[in-house]
Each structure stands twice: as C-alpha cells, then as structure tokens.
Amino acid sequence: MISGKFSGNLMKKKKQVRFNPNIPARDPDKLRSLRLATGLSQPAFADAIGISERTIRNVEGGDNIRWHSAEVIASALRKPINELFPVPKGTTPAMRPVHRQPTFGRALTARELKCVREIAQSVGLDEPRLVHDVSKSMNEKGRLLRLLRFREHEYKIREERKDTQLLEQYYRSSLADSGLTLCAIEIDGEVIDTHIVTSSAMAAFAVNLKEEHSLFRLVNPSFTAPRLNYQQLVSFIADSLLLKVRVKDEPVFCLHDIDPKSPESPISFCIAKYLEYRLTLGSLRHELIRGLIRSKFNVQKAYKDRDSLLLRRKRLLKNAGAILAFRDRLCVGGVNVFFAVRRPDDFAFYVEERSDEVASARREACIIPTGFHQPLTSIHAAAQISIRESVFRELWEELFNGRKVISHDGHTEPDWYYQYPPLAWFKHNKDDFLHEWICFGLDLIDGSYQFGIFLIVNDARYWEKYRRRIATNYEFRHTGTSLVPISTKDRKGISALLRSPLLAHTSAFTLAEGLKRLQALDVERRYVDLPDIKRLIRSD
C-alpha cells in the first residue's frame, strides 16, 4: 500500500499524441471549383461546415491546412479524402482517426429548446412532439447547406432587383383598377423602382404624432385566423434555428381599416400572432425567390410560369384588390423612422445593414429605427396601439441597445420608455423636436403596411449629451458603438445610398420623404446639402 504523495512517474498518464498533420490540397483549383458548384461563397461554405473562412481561403490558395479540416471539407463535398488531399506517408488507416461526417444539422441547445417550447405553448401543440420533429428536421443531411445556398441566391436576386421586376409584372394590370401605383424615387435624374405601392392620397402628408391618441383604435378582427400547417411550422422553426434566426410568436398589430383620403379619420387595428402571418403572407417572399431560382433567374420565364411557381401568392395576394382587402386578410406591418439629430453644422442619421439573426430584411440596409408595429404584450394592447409607441420602443431597442420592459404579470407602464434619459428628453423638451407621420405605403412582397415616420431633434445639445450612448443591438451586423452617422451634407454619400440595391425599399421610401421634408424646413440650407430627390408615382 502506498501512502502519502505519489512520486516519480508512478501515476503519470501516458501522453496521447493526436494525429493532425498539415497537408495541402492536391489541386487547389479543383477544390475551388467543387466549392463554387455548391453555390456558396467562401464565408458561407465555411459557416456551413463549421470551420474558419481563413482555412478555406488558405487551402484554395495552395497553403497547408490541418488533416481534420481536410476531412471535414472532403466530407462536405462528398468526395473521398484521398481524391482531394494527399494521405501522409508512413501512416496506415488504423492510425488515422475516423471523424464523424458533418450532418449540417444538430441537436437542440438549451436556448433552442426553450424557443421551441415557447412556440408550442403559444400555438397549443404537444411540446415533446414538436421538439422531436424539429430536432429531426434539423438533422436532415445537407439541410443547412441548402439553406445557405438559397440565401446566397436571395442576395443575388435582390442586388439585380429581379424580385422588383417580377412583382411589377405580376401586379401591373390590376394596380390601376384599384387606385394604387408603384412608387419610384428619382435621384439626380436616375429613377430607382421599388416594390412599394401607394396612391396620390396616401403617398405623402404630415400628421403630428406628438400628442395624438384618437387617430388609432383597436377592434376585433373581421377574419378568421388561418390554421397553421404543422409540417410547415416544423420546417420554419428548424430552418430558423439552423440559421440562428431569433423567432418568437409575439402579438402584432394587423391593419383593419384606413381611409387614405382622410388621415384624420380613425385607423383601426386588430391583434394577430406573428406566426399566423409568417407562415402565410410572410412566406410569400420565400416563394418569390424560389420561383426565380427555379426559373434560372429569368424574370420573364418566372412570370410566364407564375401559376405553378407562385401558387401561394395566387391564393393569398392574387391582385391589387386583395392587397387592399384589409378586413379579409392578415395585414401586418411596421414603422420606418427617419430619425435625425441636429449637430452644429448638419443633421446626423443612421443606416445600417441588418444581421442574419432577424427574420425579415436580412442583410438589407435599413434606417434606424425600423420595426414591426406591435404591443409588448396582448394585455392592455389598446394602450399601446399608437404608432408613437412602436417608434420609441424601436428607438430604445435598436439605437440605444435597450431592453423591453415587461412586468412579471405581463403588464407595462404607460409611456414606459420615458424612464430612460435618451427618451425622457422627448417628454421634457416637446418644443425641440418634430414627430410626424409623413408617408404610407404597402409592400407588394407580402402586402404589409409601412408607416413612414419623421422624428427630428432640433437641439444640438441632444447630440452632445447622448451620442456616446448610441449602440445597436443584435438586429444589425455591426453591433455596439461602432455605428457611423451619415451627415445631411454628404451629398454624394446620400445619393449612393438611395441608389444602392441593398437599401430596403421600405427604408428608401421613408428616407427619401424624410430628407425632402427636412430640406423644406431648412429654408436657408444651413444644415442640408442633398442631391435632387423626387418621388415618382408610376402608372405604366
């Protein structure tokens, strides 16, 4: 029996030597061609297989990489490893560990499990069954790779504006009969088309939102909420979790009625759930992109085959008349806020690319703040129905990285955001800012409503006091305090921004109107130097 401290090498464990040498690709060009055949860029492919972008860049450039990384790449490309990489000399198969082939799917983490359970409770489904089916779908071979390939195609379609072209053709014949027209923006003589529709009556006006309470009212829905398709729900949750998209089945305000000819008349909303929208009208964007991909990005072919490619759109939003039938469908939407703060010589505003974690407008540049019009909870939703509530909530969350305030019993205090200094300023300085509803449109993508909001701070002390507190949240690609403001005297920058295909059409619509409104207020041109911006209502 040995007592006391162990000495020497008696209890020392034998050191294990890992087999992970550095090796190059046999043919880097062939490897690159195989990766391009998947339809993925280097960053997207690296993300899909779980290794660094630098590793992909190195091996395609002829540099050495670790054996384990080589196995992962070969497995992802469905090729034997000895076809793509040289097997190290002096080794036998028994000496080389066998790594599990990546499945592009995985088991649920604690956070994902919580998300699935919350959705199951919200829609009234059996939790164990939903958890099992979502986990099973996530582990389908190649699922994540297909999702990432689809996302790359989506970005390409948006950059070439093919989605706008297809929507214009799809609704062209019915727009005139309904009194709706496509909205376009002219910047220094160049015309940029959008998929926002409006009318001469509701395209531009100014409604003071500082004190309004009677403009909006809550009513019971006049339509029956759509029944969710279980398999579609499972697929949506699995895709969202794989792509790290945050999803919650929160209440949203659904437009019930609006009279664009009389902005002073009450505008009514009803309550719906986010997933009711997302799995019906909210899925029309995905269908549109998929139709263009299947048509090999040919807009004319996609339009010709629309009856087979766009079946859901034909059922839910077949023409401009269906777009205006608010009482018969889910019409979810939000606020797009042109928020600008005066500095000594100009105004500063913010535009940033949205992150991959958001469910809509991924990698689209948006003005800040932008968000759904929704109550924090369905309890006492009537008290939160004003557009102003969503404006200040999104301002607090997106520009000051604040958190929603919901008490343990699901209630919120009226004007809860006023307890935070950057927003409390608006309560105590009502003569130093303008808060107006300046435009309204409907998005042909999914029929959603879009309120264009003008929020201008005229006191330069606000900038000095709170500019260091500005920090974006997870909804944007560049989070934290790295956000760079855009000056209203940056004529070339603003012109390039409005021309960019990456700028969300809902933001372009509001940004153009907001800049024009600000220019009209600055008669002496002390704070603005803008390109020539015009709003065009196109009837052709």
C-alpha positions as CSV (number, residue, x, y, z in Angstrom):
1,M,0.0,0.0,0.0
2,I,1.4,3.4,-0.9
3,S,0.6,6.4,1.2
4,G,1.5,10.0,1.1
5,K,2.3,11.9,-2.1
6,F,2.9,10.0,-5.3
7,S,6.4,10.3,-6.6
8,G,8.1,9.8,-9.9
9,N,6.1,8.7,-12.9
10,L,4.0,6.1,-11.0
11,M,0.7,7.8,-11.6
12,K,1.6,9.9,-14.6
13,K,-0.8,9.3,-17.5
14,K,0.7,8.4,-20.8
15,K,0.7,11.4,-23.2
16,Q,-1.6,11.0,-26.1
17,V,-0.4,12.1,-29.5
18,R,-3.0,13.5,-31.8
19,F,-2.9,12.7,-35.5
20,N,-3.4,16.1,-37.1
21,P,-0.6,17.0,-39.6
22,N,-0.6,19.9,-42.0
23,I,-1.3,19.0,-45.7
24,P,-2.1,20.9,-48.9
25,A,-4.8,20.2,-51.4
26,R,-3.8,18.0,-54.4
27,D,-5.4,20.5,-56.8
28,P,-6.5,23.9,-55.2
29,D,-8.3,24.9,-58.4
30,K,-10.3,21.7,-58.4
31,L,-11.2,22.2,-54.8
32,R,-12.3,25.8,-55.5
33,S,-14.5,24.6,-58.5
34,L,-16.2,22.0,-56.3
35,R,-16.9,24.6,-53.7
36,L,-18.3,27.0,-56.3
37,A,-20.5,24.2,-57.6
38,T,-22.3,24.3,-54.2
39,G,-23.3,27.9,-55.0
40,L,-21.7,29.1,-51.8
41,S,-19.1,31.8,-51.2
42,Q,-16.0,31.1,-49.1
43,P,-17.6,32.6,-45.9
44,A,-20.9,30.8,-46.5
45,F,-19.2,27.5,-47.1
46,A,-17.0,27.9,-44.1
47,D,-20.0,28.7,-41.9
48,A,-21.9,25.7,-43.2
49,I,-19.2,23.1,-42.4
50,G,-18.1,24.7,-39.2
51,I,-14.5,25.8,-39.9
52,S,-13.0,29.2,-40.4
53,E,-13.1,31.2,-43.6
54,R,-9.3,31.6,-43.3
55,T,-8.9,27.8,-43.6
56,I,-11.0,27.8,-46.9
57,R,-9.0,30.7,-48.2
58,N,-5.7,29.1,-47.4
59,V,-6.4,25.7,-48.9
60,E,-7.8,27.2,-52.1
61,G,-4.7,29.4,-52.3
62,G,-2.4,26.3,-52.1
63,D,-1.4,26.6,-48.4
64,N,-1.4,23.7,-45.9
65,I,-4.3,23.0,-43.6
66,R,-4.9,20.6,-40.7
67,W,-5.8,17.0,-41.5
68,H,-9.0,17.3,-39.6
69,S,-10.1,20.3,-41.6
70,A,-9.3,18.4,-44.8
71,E,-11.6,15.6,-43.7
72,V,-14.4,18.0,-43.0
73,I,-14.0,19.7,-46.4
74,A,-13.9,16.4,-48.3
75,S,-16.9,15.1,-46.4
76,A,-18.9,18.2,-47.2
77,L,-18.0,18.0,-50.9
78,R,-19.0,14.3,-50.9
79,K,-15.5,13.2,-52.1
80,P,-13.0,10.6,-50.8
81,I,-10.3,12.4,-48.9
82,N,-7.5,10.8,-50.9
83,E,-9.0,12.3,-54.1
84,L,-8.7,15.9,-52.8
85,F,-5.7,15.6,-50.3
86,P,-2.5,13.5,-50.1
87,V,-2.5,10.9,-47.4
88,P,0.5,11.4,-45.2
89,K,3.3,8.9,-45.8
90,G,4.1,6.3,-43.2
91,T,0.6,6.1,-41.9
92,T,-2.0,3.4,-42.0
93,P,-5.8,3.7,-41.9
94,A,-5.7,2.4,-38.3
95,M,-3.5,5.3,-37.3
96,R,-5.8,7.9,-38.7
97,P,-8.9,8.6,-36.6
98,V,-12.2,8.4,-38.3
99,H,-14.1,11.7,-37.9
100,R,-17.9,11.8,-37.9
101,Q,-19.2,13.1,-41.2
102,P,-20.9,16.6,-40.7
103,T,-24.6,16.4,-40.9
104,F,-25.3,20.2,-41.4
105,G,-27.7,19.8,-38.5
106,R,-27.5,19.3,-34.8
107,A,-29.4,18.6,-31.6
108,L,-31.2,21.3,-29.8
109,T,-29.3,23.5,-27.4
110,A,-30.9,24.7,-24.2
111,R,-31.7,28.1,-25.8
112,E,-33.3,26.4,-28.9
113,L,-35.2,24.0,-26.7
114,K,-36.7,27.0,-24.8
115,C,-37.7,28.6,-28.1
116,V,-39.5,25.5,-29.4
117,R,-41.3,25.0,-26.1
118,E,-42.5,28.6,-26.1
119,I,-43.8,28.3,-29.6
120,A,-45.5,25.0,-28.7
121,Q,-47.3,26.7,-25.8
122,S,-48.2,29.7,-27.9
123,V,-49.9,27.7,-30.7
124,G,-51.2,24.9,-28.4
125,L,-49.2,22.0,-29.6
126,D,-47.7,19.0,-27.8
127,E,-44.3,20.1,-26.6
128,P,-42.4,16.7,-26.8
129,R,-43.8,16.0,-30.3
130,L,-42.7,19.4,-31.6
131,V,-39.3,19.2,-30.0
132,H,-38.8,15.8,-31.5
133,D,-39.9,16.8,-35.0
134,V,-37.9,20.0,-35.1
135,S,-34.8,18.2,-33.9
136,K,-35.3,15.5,-36.6
137,S,-35.7,18.1,-39.3
138,M,-32.6,20.0,-38.2
139,N,-30.5,16.8,-38.6
140,E,-31.6,16.2,-42.2
141,K,-28.4,15.7,-44.2
142,G,-27.4,18.8,-46.2
143,R,-30.3,21.0,-44.8
144,L,-28.1,23.9,-43.7
145,L,-26.1,23.8,-46.9
146,R,-29.3,24.1,-48.9
147,L,-30.5,27.0,-46.7
148,L,-27.2,28.9,-47.1
149,R,-27.2,28.3,-50.9
150,F,-30.8,29.7,-51.0
151,R,-29.7,32.7,-49.0
152,E,-26.8,33.4,-51.4
153,H,-29.3,33.3,-54.4
154,E,-31.6,35.6,-52.5
155,Y,-28.9,38.2,-52.1
156,K,-28.0,38.0,-55.8
157,I,-31.7,38.4,-56.8
158,R,-32.0,41.5,-54.6
159,E,-28.8,43.0,-55.9
160,E,-30.1,42.7,-59.5
161,R,-33.6,43.9,-58.5
162,K,-35.2,40.8,-60.1
163,D,-37.8,40.5,-57.3
164,T,-39.0,44.0,-58.0
165,Q,-39.2,43.4,-61.7
166,L,-41.2,40.2,-61.2
167,L,-43.6,41.9,-58.8
168,E,-44.1,44.8,-61.2
169,Q,-45.2,42.4,-63.9
170,Y,-47.4,40.3,-61.6
171,Y,-49.5,43.2,-60.4
172,R,-49.2,45.7,-63.3
173,S,-52.7,45.0,-64.8
174,S,-54.6,45.3,-61.5
175,L,-52.9,48.3,-59.9
176,A,-54.6,50.9,-62.0
177,D,-58.1,49.5,-61.3
178,S,-57.5,49.7,-57.5
179,G,-56.1,53.2,-57.5
180,L,-52.7,52.0,-56.4
181,T,-49.5,52.9,-58.2
182,L,-45.9,51.8,-57.9
183,C,-43.6,54.2,-56.0
184,A,-40.2,55.2,-57.6
185,I,-37.5,57.5,-56.5
186,E,-35.6,59.8,-58.8
187,I,-32.1,60.8,-57.6
188,D,-30.2,63.3,-59.7
189,G,-32.2,62.2,-62.8
190,E,-31.8,58.4,-62.2
191,V,-35.0,56.5,-61.5
192,I,-35.0,53.7,-58.9
193,D,-38.0,51.5,-58.9
194,T,-39.4,49.9,-55.6
195,H,-42.0,47.3,-54.8
196,I,-43.9,49.8,-52.6
197,V,-47.3,50.8,-53.8
198,T,-49.2,53.9,-52.7
199,S,-51.7,56.3,-54.1
200,S,-51.7,60.1,-54.6
201,A,-53.9,60.4,-51.5
202,M,-51.7,58.5,-49.1
203,A,-48.2,59.0,-50.6
204,A,-47.2,62.0,-48.5
205,F,-48.8,64.1,-45.8
206,A,-47.9,65.3,-42.3
207,V,-49.7,64.2,-39.2
208,N,-48.4,65.3,-35.8
209,L,-47.8,62.3,-33.6
210,K,-46.6,64.2,-30.5
211,E,-49.9,64.1,-28.7
212,E,-52.2,62.1,-30.8
213,H,-54.3,59.4,-29.1
214,S,-57.5,59.3,-31.1
215,L,-56.0,58.5,-34.5
216,F,-55.8,54.8,-33.9
217,R,-58.2,52.4,-32.3
218,L,-58.4,48.6,-31.6
219,V,-61.2,46.4,-32.9
220,N,-62.0,42.8,-33.1
221,P,-60.8,41.0,-36.3
222,S,-63.3,40.5,-39.0
223,F,-61.5,37.5,-40.5
224,T,-60.8,34.0,-39.1
225,A,-57.1,33.5,-38.2
226,P,-55.5,31.0,-40.6
227,R,-54.9,27.5,-39.3
228,L,-51.2,26.7,-39.1
229,N,-49.9,23.9,-41.2
230,Y,-47.9,21.6,-38.8
231,Q,-45.3,20.5,-41.2
232,Q,-44.7,24.0,-42.4
233,L,-44.3,25.2,-38.8
234,V,-41.8,22.4,-38.1
235,S,-39.8,23.3,-41.2
236,F,-39.9,27.0,-40.4
237,I,-38.6,26.5,-36.8
238,A,-35.9,24.1,-37.9
239,D,-34.7,26.5,-40.6
240,S,-34.7,29.4,-38.2
241,L,-32.7,27.6,-35.6
242,L,-30.2,26.3,-38.0
243,L,-29.7,29.9,-39.4
244,K,-29.6,31.3,-35.9
245,V,-32.6,33.5,-36.6
246,R,-34.5,34.6,-33.5
247,V,-38.2,33.7,-33.5
248,K,-41.0,34.4,-31.1
249,D,-44.7,34.1,-31.6
250,E,-45.5,37.6,-30.4
251,P,-48.6,39.7,-30.9
252,V,-48.6,42.1,-33.8
253,F,-51.0,44.9,-34.9
254,C,-52.9,43.9,-38.0
255,L,-54.3,46.7,-40.1
256,H,-58.1,46.5,-40.2
257,D,-59.2,49.7,-41.9
258,I,-57.7,53.0,-43.2
259,D,-59.0,55.9,-45.2
260,P,-56.0,57.3,-47.1
261,K,-58.1,60.3,-48.3
262,S,-58.7,61.5,-44.8
263,P,-55.7,60.9,-42.4
264,E,-57.6,62.5,-39.6
265,S,-60.1,59.6,-39.6
266,P,-59.6,56.8,-37.1
267,I,-57.3,54.0,-38.3
268,S,-58.2,50.6,-36.8
269,F,-56.1,47.6,-35.9
270,C,-56.8,44.2,-34.6
271,I,-54.4,41.7,-32.9
272,A,-52.8,38.8,-34.6
273,K,-49.9,36.5,-33.8
274,Y,-46.6,36.7,-35.6
275,L,-46.5,33.0,-36.7
276,E,-50.0,33.4,-38.2
277,Y,-48.5,36.0,-40.5
278,R,-45.1,34.4,-41.0
279,L,-46.4,31.1,-42.2
280,T,-49.0,32.6,-44.6
281,L,-48.4,36.0,-46.2
282,G,-44.9,36.2,-44.6
283,S,-43.8,33.2,-46.6
284,L,-44.5,34.9,-50.0
285,R,-41.0,36.4,-50.2
286,H,-39.5,32.9,-49.9
287,E,-41.9,31.6,-52.6
288,L,-40.9,34.5,-54.9
289,I,-37.2,33.9,-54.5
290,R,-37.6,30.1,-55.0
291,G,-39.6,30.8,-58.2
292,L,-36.9,33.0,-59.6
293,I,-34.2,30.3,-58.7
294,R,-36.3,27.6,-60.5
295,S,-36.6,29.9,-63.5
296,K,-32.8,30.2,-63.6
297,F,-33.2,33.9,-62.6
298,N,-35.2,34.7,-65.7
299,V,-37.9,37.1,-64.8
300,Q,-39.9,36.6,-68.0
301,K,-39.9,32.8,-67.5
302,A,-40.9,33.1,-63.8
303,Y,-43.8,35.4,-64.8
304,K,-44.9,33.0,-67.6
305,D,-44.9,30.1,-65.2
306,R,-46.4,32.1,-62.3
307,D,-49.4,29.8,-61.9
308,S,-47.2,26.9,-60.9
309,L,-44.4,28.8,-59.3
310,L,-46.4,31.3,-57.2
311,L,-49.3,29.2,-56.1
312,R,-49.5,30.7,-52.6
313,R,-49.4,34.2,-53.9
314,K,-52.2,33.4,-56.2
315,R,-54.3,32.2,-53.3
316,L,-53.4,34.9,-50.7
317,L,-52.5,38.0,-52.6
318,K,-53.5,37.5,-56.2
319,N,-54.1,41.1,-57.3
320,A,-54.1,44.7,-56.1
321,G,-57.7,44.3,-54.9
322,A,-56.6,41.6,-52.5
323,I,-53.9,43.9,-51.2
324,L,-56.5,46.5,-50.2
325,A,-58.9,43.9,-48.6
326,F,-57.5,44.6,-45.1
327,R,-60.6,43.2,-43.4
328,D,-60.3,39.9,-45.2
329,R,-56.6,39.1,-44.6
330,L,-53.7,39.5,-42.3
331,C,-52.1,42.8,-43.0
332,V,-49.1,43.1,-40.6
333,G,-46.6,45.9,-40.9
334,G,-44.4,48.4,-39.1
335,V,-42.7,51.7,-38.8
336,N,-39.7,53.1,-40.7
337,V,-38.4,56.1,-38.9
338,F,-36.2,58.8,-40.3
339,F,-34.5,59.8,-37.0
340,A,-32.1,62.7,-37.4
341,V,-30.4,64.8,-34.7
342,R,-29.1,68.3,-35.3
343,R,-25.4,68.9,-34.8
344,P,-23.7,72.4,-35.0
345,D,-23.5,72.3,-38.8
346,D,-25.7,69.5,-40.0
347,F,-28.1,66.7,-39.0
348,A,-26.9,63.1,-38.3
349,F,-29.0,60.0,-39.1
350,Y,-28.2,56.3,-39.1
351,V,-28.5,53.5,-41.7
352,E,-27.1,50.0,-41.0
353,E,-27.2,46.5,-42.5
354,R,-29.5,44.1,-40.7
355,S,-28.0,41.0,-39.3
356,D,-28.6,37.3,-40.2
357,E,-30.4,36.8,-36.9
358,V,-33.5,38.8,-37.9
359,A,-36.5,37.1,-39.6
360,S,-37.0,39.8,-42.2
361,A,-34.8,42.2,-44.2
362,R,-31.7,40.1,-43.6
363,R,-28.6,41.9,-44.9
364,E,-30.7,44.8,-46.1
365,A,-29.6,48.3,-45.2
366,C,-32.3,50.0,-43.1
367,I,-32.8,53.3,-41.5
368,I,-32.7,53.1,-37.7
369,P,-35.1,52.6,-36.1
370,T,-37.3,50.2,-38.1
371,G,-39.6,47.5,-36.7
372,F,-43.0,45.8,-36.5
373,H,-45.9,47.8,-35.1
374,Q,-46.8,45.6,-32.1
375,P,-47.8,45.7,-28.5
376,L,-45.3,44.5,-25.9
377,T,-48.0,42.1,-24.7
378,S,-51.6,41.4,-25.8
379,I,-52.7,42.6,-22.3
380,H,-53.8,46.2,-22.5
381,A,-52.8,46.3,-26.2
382,A,-55.2,49.2,-26.7
383,A,-52.9,51.4,-24.6
384,Q,-50.0,50.6,-27.0
385,I,-51.8,51.0,-30.3
386,S,-50.4,54.4,-31.2
387,I,-47.6,54.4,-33.8
388,R,-45.7,56.5,-31.4
389,E,-45.4,53.6,-29.0
390,S,-43.6,51.4,-31.7
391,V,-41.4,54.4,-32.7
392,F,-40.0,55.0,-29.2
393,R,-39.8,51.3,-28.4
394,E,-37.7,50.6,-31.5
395,L,-35.6,53.7,-30.9
396,W,-34.8,52.5,-27.4
397,E,-34.0,48.9,-28.5
398,E,-32.2,49.5,-31.8
399,L,-30.3,52.7,-31.3
400,F,-29.6,52.6,-27.6
401,N,-29.5,48.8,-27.2
402,G,-32.2,48.9,-24.6
403,R,-34.4,46.0,-23.4
404,K,-38.2,45.7,-23.5
405,V,-39.8,46.4,-20.2
406,I,-42.5,43.8,-19.3
407,S,-43.5,43.2,-15.7
408,H,-43.9,39.7,-14.2
409,D,-47.7,39.8,-14.8
410,G,-47.4,40.8,-18.4
411,H,-48.3,44.4,-18.0
412,T,-46.3,47.5,-18.9
413,E,-46.5,51.0,-17.6
414,P,-47.9,53.7,-19.9
415,D,-45.0,55.6,-21.7
416,W,-42.6,53.2,-20.0
417,Y,-39.8,54.3,-22.3
418,Y,-39.7,57.8,-20.7
419,Q,-37.9,56.4,-17.7
420,Y,-34.6,56.2,-19.7
421,P,-32.7,59.5,-20.2
422,P,-32.3,59.5,-24.0
423,L,-36.1,59.0,-24.3
424,A,-37.1,61.0,-21.3
425,W,-35.7,64.0,-23.1
426,F,-38.6,63.9,-25.5
427,K,-41.1,64.2,-22.6
428,H,-39.4,67.3,-21.2
429,N,-38.4,69.1,-24.5
430,K,-41.6,69.0,-26.6
431,D,-40.8,72.2,-28.4
432,D,-37.4,71.0,-29.6
433,F,-38.4,68.1,-31.9
434,L,-40.8,67.2,-34.7
435,H,-42.6,63.9,-34.8
436,E,-44.8,63.4,-37.8
437,W,-46.3,60.6,-39.9
438,I,-45.2,61.7,-43.4
439,C,-46.0,58.8,-45.8
440,F,-47.7,55.4,-46.1
441,G,-47.3,52.5,-48.4
442,L,-48.0,48.8,-49.0
443,D,-45.2,46.3,-49.8
444,L,-46.0,44.1,-52.8
445,I,-43.7,41.4,-51.3
446,D,-46.2,40.4,-48.6
447,G,-48.9,43.1,-48.6
448,S,-47.6,44.6,-45.3
449,Y,-48.3,48.2,-44.4
450,Q,-45.5,50.7,-43.9
451,F,-45.7,53.9,-41.9
452,G,-43.0,56.5,-42.8
453,I,-42.2,58.5,-39.7
454,F,-40.3,61.8,-39.4
455,L,-38.5,62.3,-36.0
456,I,-36.2,65.3,-35.9
457,V,-34.3,66.6,-32.9
458,N,-33.6,70.4,-33.4
459,D,-31.5,70.8,-30.3
460,A,-27.8,70.2,-30.8
461,R,-27.3,69.5,-27.1
462,Y,-29.1,66.2,-27.5
463,W,-26.3,65.1,-29.7
464,E,-23.6,66.2,-27.3
465,K,-25.3,64.6,-24.4
466,Y,-26.4,61.2,-25.8
467,R,-24.3,60.4,-28.8
468,R,-21.9,58.3,-26.8
469,R,-24.8,56.1,-25.6
470,I,-25.8,55.1,-29.1
471,A,-25.2,51.4,-29.6
472,T,-27.0,49.0,-31.9
473,N,-28.4,45.6,-30.8
474,Y,-28.3,42.1,-32.3
475,E,-30.6,43.1,-35.2
476,F,-27.7,44.7,-37.0
477,R,-24.5,43.3,-38.4
478,H,-22.3,45.8,-36.7
479,T,-23.4,45.9,-33.1
480,G,-22.2,48.2,-30.3
481,T,-20.8,51.7,-30.6
482,S,-19.1,51.3,-34.0
483,L,-22.1,52.8,-35.8
484,V,-21.1,55.8,-38.1
485,P,-23.6,58.6,-38.6
486,I,-24.5,59.9,-42.0
487,S,-24.4,63.7,-42.5
488,T,-27.2,65.5,-44.3
489,K,-24.4,67.4,-46.0
490,D,-22.9,64.3,-47.5
491,R,-24.5,64.8,-50.9
492,K,-22.5,62.0,-52.7
493,G,-23.0,59.5,-49.9
494,I,-26.7,60.0,-49.7
495,S,-27.0,59.7,-53.5
496,A,-25.1,56.5,-53.5
497,L,-27.2,55.2,-50.5
498,L,-30.5,55.8,-52.2
499,R,-29.2,54.1,-55.4
500,S,-27.9,51.1,-53.6
501,P,-29.8,47.8,-54.2
502,L,-29.0,46.8,-50.6
503,L,-31.2,49.6,-49.2
504,A,-34.5,48.1,-48.2
505,H,-37.4,49.6,-50.3
506,T,-39.4,50.4,-47.2
507,S,-36.4,52.4,-45.9
508,A,-35.7,54.1,-49.2
509,F,-39.4,55.2,-49.4
510,T,-39.3,56.8,-46.0
511,L,-35.7,58.1,-46.3
512,A,-36.5,60.0,-49.5
513,E,-39.6,61.6,-48.0
514,G,-37.8,62.4,-44.7
515,L,-34.9,64.1,-46.5
516,K,-37.3,66.1,-48.7
517,R,-39.2,67.2,-45.6
518,L,-36.1,68.2,-43.7
519,Q,-34.8,70.2,-46.7
520,A,-38.2,72.0,-46.9
521,L,-37.8,73.0,-43.2
522,D,-34.2,74.2,-43.7
523,V,-35.0,77.2,-45.9
524,E,-31.6,78.7,-45.6
525,R,-29.8,75.4,-46.4
526,R,-27.6,75.7,-43.3
527,Y,-27.8,72.1,-42.3
528,V,-28.5,70.1,-45.5
529,D,-26.9,69.7,-48.9
530,L,-28.9,67.0,-50.7
531,P,-29.0,65.5,-54.2
532,D,-32.1,66.2,-56.2
533,I,-34.7,63.8,-54.9
534,K,-38.1,63.3,-56.3
535,R,-40.9,60.9,-55.6
536,L,-42.5,59.4,-58.7
537,I,-45.9,57.7,-58.9
538,R,-45.6,55.3,-61.8
539,S,-48.8,54.2,-63.6
540,D,-47.1,52.4,-66.5
